Amino acid sequence: MIIAGLLYVLFSLVKGILTLIPDYAWNVDSVALTNFYEAIRMVFYVVPKDVVISIIGITIVLTNIKIGVAVIKTIWQILPFT
């Protein structure tokens, strides 16, 4: 109960400080992003989306396996076996 009260006071202070910052709208309409989106659309038109998602998934799995093997090899080298 005390911790909840302290957190409420802390969040009220932070909220009060954040209201002093003016609102800012970020416009993401740029030529670089438009070209990037067009390239992605072209890839999905040429190669079906299911194939692209499978390739990305396989790449992520293989990278995770490599990281796991590297961690195991590092731990094996650190352990003092004679």
Backbone as a printed PyTorch tensor [residue, N CA C, xyz], in Angstrom:
tensor([[[  0.8300,  -1.1790,   0.0000],
         [  0.0000,   0.0000,   0.0000],
         [  0.8780,   1.2470,   0.0000]],

        [[  1.9270,   1.2240,   0.7870],
         [  2.8310,   2.3750,   0.8460],
         [  3.5710,   2.5180,  -0.4820]],

        [[  4.0260,   1.3920,  -1.0340],
         [  4.7480,   1.4290,  -2.2990],
         [  3.8300,   1.9300,  -3.4150]],

        [[  2.5800,   1.4880,  -3.4050],
         [  1.6310,   1.9500,  -4.4240],
         [  1.4240,   3.4600,  -4.3140]],

        [[  1.3470,   3.9690,  -3.0970],
         [  1.1970,   5.4150,  -2.8990],
         [  2.4160,   6.1810,  -3.3880]],

        [[  3.6210,   5.6430,  -3.1000],
         [  4.8410,   6.3000,  -3.5680],
         [  4.9310,   6.2900,  -5.0960]],

        [[  4.5570,   5.1640,  -5.6950],
         [  4.5570,   5.1030,  -7.1570],
         [  3.5370,   6.0670,  -7.7490]],

        [[  2.3860,   6.2190,  -7.1110],
         [  1.3840,   7.1670,  -7.5940],
         [  1.9240,   8.5920,  -7.5550]],

        [[  2.5860,   8.9370,  -6.4670],
         [  3.1820,  10.2710,  -6.3560],
         [  4.2720,  10.4530,  -7.4100]],

        [[  5.1200,   9.4490,  -7.6040],
         [  6.1930,   9.5290,  -8.5880],
         [  5.6300,   9.7050,  -9.9950]],

        [[  4.6220,   8.9030, -10.3550],
         [  4.0270,   9.0130, -11.6840],
         [  3.3120,  10.3520, -11.8600]],

        [[  2.7170,  10.8770, -10.7960],
         [  2.0770,  12.1880, -10.8940],
         [  3.1160,  13.2740, -11.1660]],

        [[  4.2680,  13.1910, -10.5130],
         [  5.3270,  14.1690, -10.7550],
         [  5.8600,  14.0680, -12.1880]],

        [[  6.0960,  12.8430, -12.6420],
         [  6.6070,  12.6490, -14.0000],
         [  5.5780,  13.1290, -15.0200]],

        [[  4.3090,  12.8450, -14.7760],
         [  3.2580,  13.2930, -15.6870],
         [  3.2010,  14.8150, -15.7290]],

        [[  3.3580,  15.4570, -14.5900],
         [  3.3740,  16.9180, -14.5410],
         [  4.5460,  17.5040, -15.2940]],

        [[  5.7100,  16.8660, -15.1830],
         [  6.9010,  17.3460, -15.8960],
         [  6.7360,  17.1400, -17.3940]],

        [[  6.1660,  15.9970, -17.7880],
         [  5.9980,  15.7080, -19.2100],
         [  4.9720,  16.6220, -19.8770]],

        [[  4.0410,  17.1850, -19.1210],
         [  3.0830,  18.1140, -19.7270],
         [  3.7570,  19.4220, -20.1180]],

        [[  4.9340,  19.7130, -19.5840],
         [  5.6550,  20.9320, -19.9500],
         [  6.2980,  20.8280, -21.3350]],

        [[  6.5200,  19.6000, -21.8050],
         [  7.1240,  19.3860, -23.1130],
         [  6.0500,  19.6080, -24.1790]],

        [[  6.3490,  20.4390, -25.1840],
         [  5.3260,  20.6770, -26.2120],
         [  5.1100,  19.4370, -27.0810]],

        [[  3.8930,  19.3450, -27.6310],
         [  3.5820,  18.2270, -28.5240],
         [  4.3690,  18.3860, -29.8160]],

        [[  4.8160,  17.2630, -30.3520],
         [  5.5980,  17.2740, -31.5740],
         [  5.0570,  16.2060, -32.5020]],

        [[  4.7380,  16.6040, -33.7090],
         [  4.2460,  15.6470, -34.7070],
         [  5.3920,  15.3060, -35.6440]],

        [[  5.6530,  14.0210, -35.8040],
         [  6.7510,  13.5600, -36.6560],
         [  6.1650,  13.0780, -37.9650]],

        [[  6.6080,  13.6580, -39.0400],
         [  6.1100,  13.3020, -40.3600],
         [  7.0680,  12.2970, -40.9900]],

        [[  6.5690,  11.1060, -41.2980],
         [  7.4290,  10.0560, -41.8400],
         [  7.3090,   9.9340, -43.3590]],

        [[  6.6490,  10.8730, -43.9990],
         [  6.5300,  10.8410, -45.4480],
         [  7.8150,  11.3830, -46.0600]],

        [[  8.7120,  10.5050, -46.3750],
         [  9.9580,  10.9170, -47.0010],
         [ 10.1980,  10.0650, -48.2390]],

        [[ 11.0430,  10.5370, -49.0850],
         [ 11.3260,   9.8290, -50.3310],
         [ 12.0270,   8.5080, -50.0510]],

        [[ 12.9280,   8.4860, -49.0650],
         [ 13.6580,   7.2530, -48.7610],
         [ 12.7040,   6.1540, -48.2960]],

        [[ 11.7700,   6.4970, -47.4270],
         [ 10.8190,   5.4850, -46.9570],
         [  9.8930,   5.0370, -48.0820]],

        [[  9.5050,   5.9670, -48.9450],
         [  8.6480,   5.5930, -50.0610],
         [  9.3700,   4.6110, -50.9770]],

        [[ 10.6350,   4.8750, -51.2610],
         [ 11.4000,   3.9510, -52.0900],
         [ 11.5710,   2.6010, -51.4050]],

        [[ 11.7780,   2.6010, -50.0930],
         [ 11.9070,   1.3530, -49.3420],
         [ 10.6120,   0.5490, -49.4190]],

        [[  9.4680,   1.2250, -49.2310],
         [  8.1840,   0.5230, -49.2990],
         [  7.9300,  -0.0270, -50.6930]],

        [[  8.3160,   0.7140, -51.7170],
         [  8.1470,   0.2240, -53.0810],
         [  9.0160,  -1.0120, -53.3300]],

        [[ 10.2280,  -1.0130, -52.7860],
         [ 11.1020,  -2.1750, -52.9480],
         [ 10.5070,  -3.3960, -52.2470]],

        [[  9.9650,  -3.2020, -51.0600],
         [  9.3340,  -4.3090, -50.3270],
         [  8.1290,  -4.8300, -51.1080]],

        [[  7.3290,  -3.9120, -51.6600],
         [  6.1800,  -4.3490, -52.4580],
         [  6.6190,  -5.1540, -53.6710]],

        [[  7.7190,  -4.7310, -54.3070],
         [  8.2150,  -5.4510, -55.4760],
         [  8.6710,  -6.8580, -55.0900]],

        [[  9.3720,  -6.9710, -53.9590],
         [  9.8350,  -8.2930, -53.5060],
         [  8.6430,  -9.1940, -53.2280]],

        [[  7.6040,  -8.6640, -52.5710],
         [  6.4340,  -9.4850, -52.2760],
         [  5.6380,  -9.8040, -53.5350]],

        [[  5.7720,  -9.0070, -54.5850],
         [  5.0990,  -9.3150, -55.8420],
         [  5.8350, -10.4290, -56.5920]],

        [[  7.1720, -10.3460, -56.5900],
         [  7.9670, -11.3340, -57.3180],
         [  8.0040, -12.6550, -56.5650]],

        [[  8.2420, -12.5940, -55.2620],
         [  8.3350, -13.7990, -54.4320],
         [  7.1370, -13.7820, -53.4720]],

        [[  6.3800, -14.8420, -53.3950],
         [  5.2300, -14.8720, -52.4890],
         [  5.6350, -14.6110, -51.0280]],

        [[  4.7390, -13.9720, -50.3130],
         [  5.0180, -13.5780, -48.9360],
         [  5.3440, -14.7790, -48.0480]],

        [[  4.6930, -15.9080, -48.2700],
         [  4.9530, -17.0940, -47.4520],
         [  6.4030, -17.5540, -47.5850]],

        [[  6.9390, -17.4620, -48.8060],
         [  8.3270, -17.8670, -49.0330],
         [  9.2810, -16.9130, -48.3150]],

        [[  9.0050, -15.6140, -48.4010],
         [  9.8670, -14.6160, -47.7570],
         [  9.8410, -14.8060, -46.2440]],

        [[  8.6720, -15.0230, -45.6840],
         [  8.5620, -15.2170, -44.2290],
         [  9.2860, -16.4980, -43.8140]],

        [[  9.1960, -17.5510, -44.6340],
         [  9.9200, -18.7980, -44.3280],
         [ 11.4300, -18.5690, -44.3590]],

        [[ 11.9120, -17.8270, -45.3570],
         [ 13.3500, -17.5550, -45.4520],
         [ 13.8260, -16.7560, -44.2540]],

        [[ 13.0630, -15.7410, -43.8570],
         [ 13.4380, -14.9320, -42.6910],
         [ 13.4240, -15.7950, -41.4280]],

        [[ 12.4160, -16.6640, -41.2940],
         [ 12.3440, -17.5410, -40.1270],
         [ 13.5150, -18.5050, -40.0520]],

        [[ 13.8740, -19.0910, -41.1890],
         [ 15.0180, -20.0130, -41.2140],
         [ 16.3040, -19.2730, -40.8730]],

        [[ 16.4570, -18.0540, -41.3960],
         [ 17.6470, -17.2580, -41.0950],
         [ 17.7410, -16.9580, -39.6050]],

        [[ 16.6260, -16.5890, -38.9860],
         [ 16.6250, -16.2940, -37.5480],
         [ 16.9550, -17.5430, -36.7400]],

        [[ 16.3830, -18.6950, -37.1240],
         [ 16.6530, -19.9470, -36.4010],
         [ 18.1290, -20.3300, -36.5110]],

        [[ 18.6940, -20.2420, -37.7160],
         [ 20.1110, -20.5920, -37.8930],
         [ 21.0220, -19.6460, -37.1100]],

        [[ 20.6760, -18.3610, -37.0840],
         [ 21.4710, -17.4130, -36.3010],
         [ 21.4020, -17.7410, -34.8200]],

        [[ 20.2210, -18.0990, -34.3290],
         [ 20.0900, -18.4690, -32.9150],
         [ 20.8790, -19.7400, -32.5970]],

        [[ 20.9000, -20.6890, -33.5160],
         [ 21.6870, -21.9060, -33.3050],
         [ 23.1720, -21.5670, -33.2330]],

        [[ 23.6400, -20.7030, -34.1430],
         [ 25.0500, -20.2930, -34.1130],
         [ 25.3990, -19.5910, -32.8080]],

        [[ 24.5050, -18.7370, -32.3380],
         [ 24.7480, -18.0440, -31.0650],
         [ 24.7930, -19.0450, -29.9260]],

        [[ 23.8780, -20.0190, -29.9210],
         [ 23.8650, -21.0410, -28.8720],
         [ 25.1280, -21.8810, -28.8680]],

        [[ 25.5940, -22.2850, -30.0480],
         [ 26.8260, -23.0670, -30.1370],
         [ 28.0150, -22.2410, -29.6530]],

        [[ 28.0580, -20.9600, -30.0120],
         [ 29.1580, -20.0950, -29.5720],
         [ 29.1550, -19.9340, -28.0560]],

        [[ 27.9700, -19.8110, -27.4650],
         [ 27.8850, -19.6830, -26.0000],
         [ 28.3560, -20.9730, -25.3410]],

        [[ 27.9310, -22.1170, -25.8590],
         [ 28.3420, -23.4040, -25.2810],
         [ 29.8550, -23.5900, -25.4120]],

        [[ 30.4230, -23.2360, -26.5790],
         [ 31.8730, -23.3650, -26.7580],
         [ 32.6270, -22.4420, -25.8010]],

        [[ 32.1150, -21.2400, -25.5910],
         [ 32.7640, -20.2990, -24.6720],
         [ 32.7220, -20.8240, -23.2480]],

        [[ 31.5740, -21.3310, -22.8270],
         [ 31.4700, -21.8890, -21.4670],
         [ 32.3700, -23.0990, -21.3460]],

        [[ 32.4610, -23.9380, -22.3740],
         [ 33.3310, -25.1190, -22.3350],
         [ 34.7910, -24.7300, -22.1710]],

        [[ 35.2130, -23.6460, -22.8290],
         [ 36.5850, -23.1900, -22.7070],
         [ 36.8670, -22.5660, -21.3480]],

        [[ 35.8620, -21.9560, -20.7420],
         [ 36.0510, -21.3120, -19.4390],
         [ 36.1730, -22.3450, -18.3260]],

        [[ 35.4340, -23.4540, -18.4180],
         [ 35.4640, -24.4690, -17.3710],
         [ 36.8490, -25.1280, -17.3250]],

        [[ 37.3770, -25.2790, -16.1120],
         [ 38.7370, -25.8300, -15.9860],
         [ 38.7460, -27.3630, -15.9690]],

        [[ 38.7550, -27.9750, -17.1480],
         [ 38.8680, -29.4330, -17.2350],
         [ 40.3200, -29.7940, -17.4760]],

        [[ 40.7810, -30.8700, -16.8440],
         [ 42.1710, -31.2990, -17.0430],
         [ 42.2200, -32.6300, -17.7230]]])
